[in-house]
Amino acid sequence: MYVRKLRLLTPGPTPLLPAAVRAMSAPDMHHRTKDFVDVYVNVIKDLKYLYGSDNQVALFASSGSGAMEASVSNLFSPGEKVIVCQAGKFGERWTKLAKAFGLEAIVIEEPYGSVVEPEQVEKALKENPDVKGVFVQASETSTGVAHDIEAMGKIVAKTDALFIIDAITGLGTMPLDIEGWGLDVVIGGSQKAVMIPPGLAFASVSAKAWEKEKTAKNRYFYFSLKAHAEGGLDGNSPFTPATSLMLGLGAALEFIREVGRENLIENAQLLAKASRAAAGALGLELFAKKNPASSVTAIRSPEGIDSGKIVKGFRDDFGAIIANGQGTMKGQIFRIAHLGYFDFPDLFGTFAELELILAGLGHDVTFGTGVAAVQKVYAEAAKK
Ligand SMILES: *Cc1c(COP(=O)(O)O)cnc(C)c1O
C-alpha cells in the first residue's frame, strides 16, 4: 500500500504519549531553577503514586539497567550470598550484575518460558540462611512470563534478605503491593509502561534496604541510590538530570493519575487476555508455560515459519515494529506488546495484520478469527 504509518509495537520502547512528546519539546529549562525544581519534586511525588508507596524513590538518567546496577552495588558487599531467579534474558542480567560486583550468586535457573516458583526460593533460603538478597523479574519481558511476586515477597520478608524486583515491565501492568508484600527495591524504566523514550530509570527503596545500604561495601560513584533519592527530596539532583525526559515523565504521570494506577494495570491485563484469546483462536501456541505476563504476549511461530519473517512482514507491509525473540528464542517466537499507551484498536490492527502476514506465509488462516477474539474480550469488558 502507498501510505504506511510507522507504529512502534514493542515492549520497550513503547508508543509515546502525545502529551509527553509536547512536554519534552518545551524550551530550555535550567535544572537549578525553581521551574525545574518544581518539575522534579512533582515527578517524584507522582512516581510514588505509581508505585503506590511512600518509600523513597531514586531517579537516574540512565536506561533501566542503571537502577538494576545501583541496587546491586549500593546494597551488597563483595562475597555476600544472594539468590537470583533466572528464567530469561533479564534474569541472566541479574546474574551478570551480581558477578560483576563480586557477590556469590545462587542461581535458580528455569528454562525460557517457565517461572521460578516461590517454593524454590523458600527452599534456597532455608538451605542458605546467610543469603542477603533475592533478585527477580516481576515480568520477564524476553519470555512473556510473570513471577508470583506476592508469594515470593511474603517468603523473603520473613528473613533478613532484601527482595529486589526488576519491575521494568511489571510496573503499570501488574499489581505490586510494595508495603504489603515486602518489596524492598522496585525498579522501573521510562521506555515501558510510562510511555516516554528511553533514558530514565527509577527505584523505590524500602527502610529495610536503606538500613542495609549503610553497611554495604561495594564501589560506585555516579550510581548512588542515596544521592539520587536525596536529590529527589528537594528537587536538586546530584548531577545534571535528563531535563527534557523528566518534563515528559511529568506529563505521562499526570495522565496515569487521570486514568488511575489500577485502571492502567487493568488495561494491560485486558489487552493481554485478548492477545492470548486471539493467539488461541488462530491456533497459535503461547510461549509462557505458566503465568503469562500482562506486559507482553510471547507467541510461538507456527511450525516451519521463522518468526523473523513475521516481524519482517509487520515492518515491510504495515510499517509496524514488533519484537522478535531474544537470544536463542530469536526465530522461534514473536512478541505482542500491550503496556502503557496501547489500546484495543491497536490490537484489532495487530491481529488483522498478523492474519494477513501468516496467510502470506502459507499458514492456514480464516481472516477475522483472531480479530473477532479480541473484539469479544473488548465487548465483554465494555459491558461492565
Ligand atoms: C527493558 C527491560 C530492562 C531494562 O533494559 P534497559 O535496556 O537497560 O532499559 C530490564 N528488565 C526488563 C524486564 C526489561 O523489560
The ligand as an SDF file (V2000), in Angstrom:
LIG
                    3D

 15 15  0  0  0  0  0  0  0  0999 V2000
   13.6100   -3.2990   29.2190 C   0  0  0  0  0  0  0  0  0  0  0  0
   13.9400   -4.1340   30.3880 C   0  0  0  0  0  0  0  0  0  0  0  0
   15.0860   -3.9180   31.1640 C   0  0  0  0  0  0  0  0  0  0  0  0
   15.9990   -2.7550   31.0110 C   0  0  0  0  0  0  0  0  0  0  0  0
   16.6880   -2.6560   29.9070 O   0  0  0  0  0  0  0  0  0  0  0  0
   17.4100   -1.2850   29.5500 P   0  0  0  0  0  0  0  0  0  0  0  0
   17.7830   -1.5330   28.1510 O   0  0  0  0  0  0  0  0  0  0  0  0
   18.5450   -1.1050   30.4530 O   0  0  0  0  0  0  0  0  0  0  0  0
   16.3840   -0.1890   29.7400 O   0  0  0  0  0  0  0  0  0  0  0  0
   15.3250   -4.7240   32.2520 C   0  0  0  0  0  0  0  0  0  0  0  0
   14.4700   -5.6820   32.6040 N   0  0  0  0  0  0  0  0  0  0  0  0
   13.3370   -5.9020   31.9260 C   0  0  0  0  0  0  0  0  0  0  0  0
   12.4180   -6.9820   32.4070 C   0  0  0  0  0  0  0  0  0  0  0  0
   13.0300   -5.1470   30.7970 C   0  0  0  0  0  0  0  0  0  0  0  0
   11.9090   -5.3670   30.1290 O   0  0  0  0  0  0  0  0  0  0  0  0
  1  2  1  0
  2  3  1  0
  2 14  2  0
  3  4  1  0
  3 10  2  0
  4  5  1  0
  5  6  1  0
  6  7  2  0
  6  8  1  0
  6  9  1  0
 10 11  1  0
 11 12  2  0
 12 13  1  0
 12 14  1  0
 14 15  1  0
M  END
$$$$
